């Protein structure tokens, strides 16, 4: 299945610390997706997640991300 995806999609992995609040990981995910949208020929990002990653991506899509300094992102 990988050759199919490598021809049609750019596949990215997102790593985050598992010992921090989800709102901080959501902010990191926002920064990562903003980087992809800004620097690559893309106008959308599809997120596939599981378990805690689902909570992080939900926080991202619900605009719940917050930097450790308290700034909402």
C-alpha positions as CSV (number, residue, x, y, z in Angstrom):
1,X,0.0,0.0,0.0
2,X,2.9,2.4,0.6
3,X,3.8,2.9,-3.1
4,X,0.2,4.0,-3.7
5,X,0.5,6.7,-1.1
6,X,4.0,7.8,-2.0
7,X,2.8,8.6,-5.5
8,X,-0.3,10.6,-4.5
9,X,0.3,12.0,-1.1
10,X,3.0,13.4,1.1
11,X,2.9,11.4,4.3
12,X,4.0,13.2,7.5
13,X,4.4,12.0,11.0
14,X,3.8,14.2,14.0
15,X,5.7,13.5,17.2
16,X,4.9,15.2,20.5
17,X,5.8,14.8,24.1
18,X,3.4,12.4,25.9
19,X,4.0,14.0,29.3
20,X,2.5,17.5,28.6
21,X,-1.0,18.9,28.5
22,X,-3.0,18.1,25.4
23,X,-3.5,21.8,24.7
24,X,0.2,22.2,24.3
25,X,0.5,19.3,21.9
26,X,-2.5,20.7,20.0
27,X,-0.6,24.0,19.6
28,X,2.4,22.0,18.3
29,X,0.2,20.3,15.8
30,X,-1.2,23.7,14.7
31,X,2.4,24.9,14.1
32,X,3.2,21.7,12.2
33,X,0.2,22.0,9.9
34,X,0.7,25.7,9.4
35,X,4.3,24.9,8.3
36,X,3.1,22.3,5.8
37,X,0.4,24.6,4.4
38,X,2.8,27.5,4.1
39,X,5.9,25.7,2.7
40,X,4.4,23.0,0.4
41,X,2.0,23.1,-2.5
42,X,-1.0,22.2,-0.4
43,X,-4.2,23.9,0.6
44,X,-5.4,21.2,3.0
45,X,-4.1,18.6,5.5
46,X,-5.8,15.3,6.3
47,X,-5.1,14.1,9.8
48,X,-5.3,10.4,10.8
49,X,-4.9,9.8,14.5
50,X,-5.4,7.2,17.2
51,X,-5.8,7.2,21.0
52,X,-4.0,10.3,22.5
53,X,-3.3,11.5,19.0
54,X,-7.1,11.7,18.6
55,X,-7.4,14.0,21.6
56,X,-4.5,16.2,20.3
57,X,-6.1,16.4,16.8
58,X,-9.5,17.2,18.4
59,X,-7.9,20.0,20.4
60,X,-6.3,21.3,17.2
61,X,-9.5,21.2,15.2
62,X,-11.5,22.8,18.1
63,X,-8.9,25.6,18.4
64,X,-8.1,24.5,21.9
65,X,-4.3,24.8,21.4
66,X,-2.3,26.9,23.8
67,X,1.3,27.6,24.1
68,X,3.0,27.0,27.5
69,X,3.2,30.8,27.9
70,X,-0.6,30.9,27.8
71,X,-1.0,32.3,24.3
72,X,-3.9,30.7,22.4
73,X,-3.1,29.5,19.0
